[in-house]
Amino acid sequence: MLLRSPQNALPRCCTRICSNLYSTIPDNSPSLDENEGWLNSLAGSSSIVPELPSTMSDSHKGKRFDYELISKVRDRFHIKAPLVNFTSVNYLKRFNNHIHHQTQNNFIDLRIIQCKSGRGGNGAISFHRDANRRVGPPNGGDGGQGGSVYVQAVEGMNSLAKLKAKYTAGEGSDGGSDQLDGASGKDLLIKVPIGTTVRWCLNPKEVRDIVGREMGKDLSKSLKEVLDTVQVPVQCDAQEQILLHREDYEPGKGWIFKDKTEEYHKQKQWFTEFNEKMMQYDKEVKREEFFQDHFPLFGIDLDNITEKPIRILKGGHGGLGNMHFLTSMIRNPRFAKQGRSGIEAHFLFELKVIADLGLVGLPNAGKSTILNCISNAKPEIGHWEFTTLVPTIGTVMRNAHTGDSFTVADIPGIVKDARLDRGMGLEFLKHIERSKGWIFVVSLENTDPVQDLLTLIGEVGGLEKVNQKKILVVGNKADTDPNTNSTQQKFLSLQEFCLQNEWDSIPISALKKHNIELLVQKMEQLA
Ligand SMILES: Nc1nc2c(ncn2[C@@H]2O[C@H](COP(=O)(O)OP(=O)(O)OP(=O)(O)O)[C@@H](O)[C@H]2O)c(=O)[nH]1
């Protein structure tokens, strides 16, 4: 409880801003005149409701997905978009296959997390008492604000493994007698690695029910088809922000009564007239919630350290205590306002590691060996395929004095038909999505390195996609077959293909550390 003793109480004339609409509520120790002034001011406050844009932004360029506008009801835009945008295919697959999320080095790059902001505390119904007066003026304090949920990207984290499955912020405490305001609920901060994106999503249970139903109707349908065809209705504001659902609130409702019932109060003209004015306050609270309870439809991208935590769910308002309701007509207000509910929502946290360059290759091409010999990273190396199961980032230090360095990400090998989910699929490509340059690593030990390179290009999205990046092609394992010049021939073919595409190429042996300095120089130019 926050005690406002007469010494530290706000001065009587002090008012606080309650909402965007600048409705002012007299603060603790309000006098009858102040209360009446405030209640009367509510009647005229509707005139200052700001104009809201009547159309949604029509620029979808660069957005993650398209949506369809269904209708507009007052300030709400009803849209629909395929289910795939509000869940994670990989998350669902992992769940279906009972693959445990824990992987190599405890690396987890995908989590769906349930978050809940705290409910606001209820206002108190209380009356001053002393030796001379059994029932004095009302002195019930306000409920505390519910706790909010925040996210922040911080340095030093490289996995979502430590995130909890559920975060619930604290509830605001109820107000007390003697004008005591309830304590605010504890806020929650979810710390994530830099490179994490956060998107609003549906409850995975709900998604699994939909998928189960749809597949039950048509057994030939694949998971992908269901996710692409089922449309999810969502409400947005004009700025493409999803309106989050807080328990609804009908103006004029949300009272707590003491001694006398709601029915009793409803029959009294003094109460209905008073409640008429309070409805405007309720509308302002709703309006404020409308402006605050939203989350970007396309999510947020925490690709840098977040200096100030970002609030994703706001706690509920505390309810007003009965000290605010003393007027010349109402001497004994035996009622107070309930606190507003918190908000519950699911968010999809996805880590896309950030590295200047990404290594792309078939399994066993020697990517991890390369990263091992050029950087501080120590990825696992093995002569079997898929030794690398999670992305590893290495920092290549170029100048210890100036601190010049660049980062390189090694991702699991990509196989033919990875797009159709063979091997490890393409799930890990997202980790090099934001890299400036891609290093294709092919093994000169293989029969046809040019064909290997073509396979890789096809799998990662074709030449057009590849040409959006700076490219370097590395022919690794140049040490193999030293007695014939076959590796040399293979490299020359590779080089010719690269020249046609205006890409640089280099033969190396990561195992024997041949040509590594030149490789690092070329990589540095790319980065
Ligand atoms: N002869 C030779 N062998 C190499 C060279 N580079 C790597 N290797 C070997 O090739 C095998 C695979 O190397 P990795 O670095 O694990 O290959 P990777 O591309 O990371 O493999 P995945 O984890 O399956 O993606 C290991 O046995 C390495 O010792 C090289 O330059 N020459």
The ligand as a Tripos MOL2 file, in Angstrom:
@<TRIPOS>MOLECULE
LIG
   32    34     1     0     0
SMALL
NO_CHARGES

@<TRIPOS>ATOM
      1 N1         40.7700  -33.2400  -46.3580 N.pl3     1 LIG1
      2 C1         40.1170  -32.2540  -45.8300 C.ar      1 LIG1
      3 N2         39.1430  -32.5090  -44.9690 N.ar      1 LIG1
      4 C2         38.4950  -31.4460  -44.4490 C.ar      1 LIG1
      5 C3         38.8020  -30.1180  -44.7890 C.ar      1 LIG1
      6 N3         37.9630  -29.3080  -44.1130 N.ar      1 LIG1
      7 C4         37.1840  -30.1050  -43.3730 C.ar      1 LIG1
      8 N4         37.4830  -31.3860  -43.5520 N.ar      1 LIG1
      9 C5         36.8390  -32.5600  -42.9270 C.3       1 LIG1
     10 O1         35.5000  -32.6680  -43.3980 O.3       1 LIG1
     11 C6         34.6720  -33.1890  -42.3880 C.3       1 LIG1
     12 C7         33.4810  -32.2710  -42.2110 C.3       1 LIG1
     13 O2         33.9190  -31.0290  -41.7180 O.3       1 LIG1
     14 P1         32.9850  -30.0130  -40.9740 P.3       1 LIG1
     15 O3         33.7450  -28.7680  -40.7720 O.co2     1 LIG1
     16 O4         32.3330  -30.6320  -39.8090 O.co2     1 LIG1
     17 O5         31.9040  -29.8300  -42.1190 O.3       1 LIG1
     18 P2         30.5400  -29.0110  -42.0550 P.3       1 LIG1
     19 O6         30.3420  -28.3990  -43.4000 O.co2     1 LIG1
     20 O7         30.5220  -28.0700  -40.9250 O.co2     1 LIG1
     21 O8         29.5070  -30.1660  -41.8660 O.3       1 LIG1
     22 P3         27.9880  -30.1660  -41.2970 P.3       1 LIG1
     23 O9         28.0720  -29.9720  -39.8430 O.co2     1 LIG1
     24 O10        27.4610  -31.4900  -41.6780 O.co2     1 LIG1
     25 O11        27.2760  -29.0630  -41.9880 O.co2     1 LIG1
     26 C8         35.5390  -33.2970  -41.1350 C.3       1 LIG1
     27 O12        35.9650  -34.6270  -41.0060 O.3       1 LIG1
     28 C9         36.7080  -32.3910  -41.4200 C.3       1 LIG1
     29 O13        37.8980  -32.7870  -40.7700 O.3       1 LIG1
     30 C10        39.8600  -29.8830  -45.7180 C.ar      1 LIG1
     31 O14        40.2200  -28.7830  -46.0630 O.2       1 LIG1
     32 N5         40.4620  -30.9990  -46.1970 N.ar      1 LIG1
@<TRIPOS>BOND
     1     1     2 1
     2     2     3 ar
     3     2    32 ar
     4     3     4 ar
     5     4     5 ar
     6     4     8 ar
     7     5     6 ar
     8     5    30 ar
     9     6     7 ar
    10     7     8 ar
    11     8     9 1
    12     9    10 1
    13     9    28 1
    14    10    11 1
    15    11    12 1
    16    11    26 1
    17    12    13 1
    18    13    14 1
    19    14    15 2
    20    14    16 1
    21    14    17 1
    22    17    18 1
    23    18    19 2
    24    18    20 1
    25    18    21 1
    26    21    22 1
    27    22    23 2
    28    22    24 1
    29    22    25 1
    30    26    27 1
    31    26    28 1
    32    28    29 1
    33    30    31 2
    34    30    32 ar
@<TRIPOS>SUBSTRUCTURE
     1 LIG1         1 GROUP 0 **** ****
